[in-house]
Amino acid sequence: MLNCHDATKLMSEAQERPLSLTEKVPLKLHTMMCAGCRNFGEQMNSLRVMTRAYAKGKGGQEKK
């Protein structure tokens, strides 16, 4: 069973590379049981979406 440190590390790595099945299954089980890690993953996804939108020029600033 993964601990929170290992789970958050895998979530971070998943932003850079696809996880293997042997990494995905324990991570999924851990996040099903751990609200803290589940929240961390949701926050990471939100930040990724926001930074991509900002990089595409949708940061809420009008261009002059």
Z-matrix of the N, CA and C atoms (Angstrom, degrees):
N
C 1 1.443
C 2 1.528 1 109.18
N 3 1.318 2 115.94 1 136.63
C 4 1.465 3 120.82 2 179.03
C 5 1.523 4 111.02 3 -73.96
N 6 1.328 5 115.46 4 147.35
C 7 1.460 6 119.00 5 169.18
C 8 1.530 7 107.16 6 -95.26
N 9 1.313 8 117.27 7 173.75
C 10 1.468 9 121.39 8 -175.24
C 11 1.531 10 111.58 9 -63.04
N 12 1.306 11 117.32 10 -38.33
C 13 1.467 12 120.82 11 179.65
C 14 1.525 13 110.15 12 -60.62
N 15 1.319 14 116.93 13 -48.44
C 16 1.467 15 120.86 14 -179.97
C 17 1.530 16 111.52 15 -66.11
N 18 1.325 17 116.75 16 -36.69
C 19 1.461 18 120.66 17 -179.53
C 20 1.528 19 110.83 18 -65.70
N 21 1.323 20 116.98 19 -45.99
C 22 1.467 21 119.24 20 -179.61
C 23 1.527 22 110.91 21 -68.19
N 24 1.317 23 116.63 22 -32.44
C 25 1.472 24 119.99 23 176.34
C 26 1.531 25 109.73 24 -63.83
N 27 1.325 26 116.71 25 -44.79
C 28 1.469 27 120.04 26 178.22
C 29 1.525 28 111.77 27 -63.83
N 30 1.327 29 117.07 28 -39.12
C 31 1.466 30 119.67 29 177.85
C 32 1.526 31 110.52 30 -62.36
N 33 1.320 32 116.91 31 -39.38
C 34 1.457 33 120.47 32 177.19
C 35 1.526 34 110.93 33 -66.28
N 36 1.311 35 116.71 34 -43.16
C 37 1.462 36 120.68 35 179.08
C 38 1.522 37 111.74 36 -64.37
N 39 1.322 38 116.88 37 -31.70
C 40 1.466 39 121.09 38 179.83
C 41 1.523 40 111.63 39 -64.61
N 42 1.335 41 117.27 40 -20.13
C 43 1.463 42 120.33 41 176.64
C 44 1.530 43 110.82 42 -73.59
N 45 1.322 44 116.71 43 -22.27
C 46 1.459 45 122.13 44 -175.66
C 47 1.528 46 114.22 45 -104.15
N 48 1.328 47 115.61 46 -26.19
C 49 1.471 48 119.14 47 -175.93
C 50 1.521 49 109.45 48 -152.68
N 51 1.332 50 116.42 49 156.61
C 52 1.479 51 118.44 50 174.66
C 53 1.534 52 110.44 51 -69.50
N 54 1.317 53 115.98 52 138.09
C 55 1.458 54 120.07 53 177.05
C 56 1.521 55 109.93 54 -82.54
N 57 1.322 56 115.69 55 148.71
C 58 1.457 57 120.62 56 175.50
C 59 1.528 58 109.25 57 -76.47
N 60 1.295 59 115.96 58 164.82
C 61 1.466 60 120.65 59 178.43
C 62 1.527 61 110.79 60 -60.54
N 63 1.324 62 116.43 61 -37.24
C 64 1.474 63 119.97 62 179.68
C 65 1.530 64 111.95 63 -70.24
N 66 1.325 65 117.93 64 -14.62
C 67 1.460 66 121.45 65 173.54
C 68 1.524 67 110.81 66 -94.63
N 69 1.329 68 116.47 67 -38.14
C 70 1.470 69 121.01 68 -176.30
C 71 1.522 70 113.12 69 -65.96
N 72 1.323 71 117.22 70 -43.33
C 73 1.470 72 120.47 71 -174.62
C 74 1.533 73 111.85 72 -63.34
N 75 1.338 74 118.87 73 -52.25
C 76 1.476 75 117.50 74 178.36
C 77 1.533 76 112.70 75 -63.02
N 78 1.332 77 116.56 76 -34.53
C 79 1.461 78 119.55 77 178.19
C 80 1.527 79 110.50 78 -64.54
N 81 1.315 80 116.99 79 -44.44
C 82 1.467 81 121.01 80 178.70
C 83 1.529 82 110.68 81 -61.18
N 84 1.330 83 116.83 82 -44.82
C 85 1.469 84 120.63 83 178.57
C 86 1.530 85 111.07 84 -61.22
N 87 1.324 86 115.84 85 -43.17
C 88 1.467 87 119.35 86 -179.13
C 89 1.523 88 110.43 87 -63.56
N 90 1.336 89 117.17 88 -47.14
C 91 1.466 90 119.33 89 -176.81
C 92 1.526 91 112.35 90 -69.69
N 93 1.312 92 117.59 91 -22.67
C 94 1.469 93 119.70 92 174.52
C 95 1.526 94 110.68 93 -66.83
N 96 1.328 95 116.63 94 -30.71
C 97 1.459 96 121.10 95 -175.82
C 98 1.526 97 113.89 96 -100.22
N 99 1.336 98 117.18 97 -19.24
C 100 1.461 99 120.51 98 -172.45
C 101 1.533 100 110.87 99 -114.37
N 102 1.317 101 115.85 100 106.98
C 103 1.463 102 120.95 101 -178.73
C 104 1.531 103 111.48 102 -65.31
N 105 1.318 104 117.79 103 -34.76
C 106 1.463 105 120.56 104 179.86
C 107 1.516 106 112.23 105 -62.83
N 108 1.317 107 116.65 106 -46.09
C 109 1.463 108 120.65 107 179.33
C 110 1.527 109 111.11 108 -71.11
N 111 1.311 110 116.43 109 -34.14
C 112 1.471 111 120.58 110 176.38
C 113 1.529 112 109.60 111 -62.56
N 114 1.335 113 116.68 112 -44.23
C 115 1.464 114 121.30 113 177.16
C 116 1.523 115 111.23 114 -63.76
N 117 1.322 116 116.39 115 -41.07
C 118 1.464 117 120.75 116 178.30
C 119 1.529 118 109.96 117 -58.97
N 120 1.321 119 117.42 118 -45.44
C 121 1.458 120 121.49 119 179.45
C 122 1.514 121 112.25 120 -63.15
N 123 1.317 122 116.95 121 -41.26
C 124 1.467 123 120.77 122 178.46
C 125 1.523 124 110.77 123 -65.60
N 126 1.322 125 117.01 124 -39.69
C 127 1.457 126 120.60 125 178.80
C 128 1.526 127 111.13 126 -67.01
N 129 1.326 128 116.94 127 -39.76
C 130 1.466 129 120.18 128 176.59
C 131 1.521 130 110.94 129 -61.24
N 132 1.320 131 116.98 130 -42.97
C 133 1.458 132 120.47 131 179.16
C 134 1.526 133 110.97 132 -64.95
N 135 1.318 134 117.45 133 -41.10
C 136 1.465 135 120.70 134 178.04
C 137 1.525 136 111.13 135 -62.42
N 138 1.326 137 116.47 136 -44.34
C 139 1.461 138 120.11 137 178.37
C 140 1.525 139 111.65 138 -62.44
N 141 1.326 140 116.41 139 -39.68
C 142 1.469 141 120.41 140 179.02
C 143 1.524 142 110.44 141 -62.93
N 144 1.320 143 117.14 142 -44.71
C 145 1.466 144 121.30 143 179.38
C 146 1.529 145 110.22 144 -62.83
N 147 1.332 146 116.70 145 -44.87
C 148 1.465 147 120.32 146 -179.05
C 149 1.524 148 112.34 147 -64.79
N 150 1.325 149 117.08 148 -42.07
C 151 1.459 150 118.90 149 -178.90
C 152 1.522 151 111.16 150 -69.72
N 153 1.324 152 117.55 151 -35.45
C 154 1.472 153 119.38 152 176.06
C 155 1.517 154 111.02 153 -66.27
N 156 1.324 155 117.28 154 -40.78
C 157 1.462 156 120.96 155 178.11
C 158 1.526 157 109.82 156 -63.98
N 159 1.307 158 117.06 157 -42.46
C 160 1.461 159 121.08 158 179.04
C 161 1.528 160 110.56 159 -62.99
N 162 1.326 161 116.50 160 -43.70
C 163 1.462 162 120.94 161 -179.80
C 164 1.522 163 111.69 162 -63.52
N 165 1.305 164 117.76 163 -27.98
C 166 1.462 165 121.97 164 178.40
C 167 1.520 166 112.31 165 -85.82
N 168 1.326 167 117.35 166 4.34
C 169 1.450 168 120.71 167 177.41
C 170 1.513 169 114.31 168 88.45
N 171 1.313 170 116.69 169 19.39
C 172 1.462 171 120.90 170 179.48
C 173 1.516 172 110.44 171 -109.59
N 174 1.312 173 116.07 172 36.67
C 175 1.456 174 120.79 173 -176.12
C 176 1.502 175 115.01 174 -82.79
N 177 1.335 176 118.13 175 8.51
C 178 1.451 177 120.72 176 178.68
C 179 1.520 178 113.61 177 87.42
N 180 1.318 179 117.30 178 -2.61
C 181 1.446 180 121.49 179 178.16
C 182 1.522 181 109.43 180 -96.70
N 183 1.326 182 115.97 181 133.89
C 184 1.458 183 119.51 182 176.25
C 185 1.504 184 109.60 183 -80.55
N 186 1.312 185 117.02 184 137.25
C 187 1.462 186 120.77 185 178.25
C 188 1.526 187 108.47 186 -85.31
N 189 1.306 188 115.79 187 138.09
C 190 1.469 189 121.10 188 -179.47
C 191 1.505 190 110.23 189 -109.01
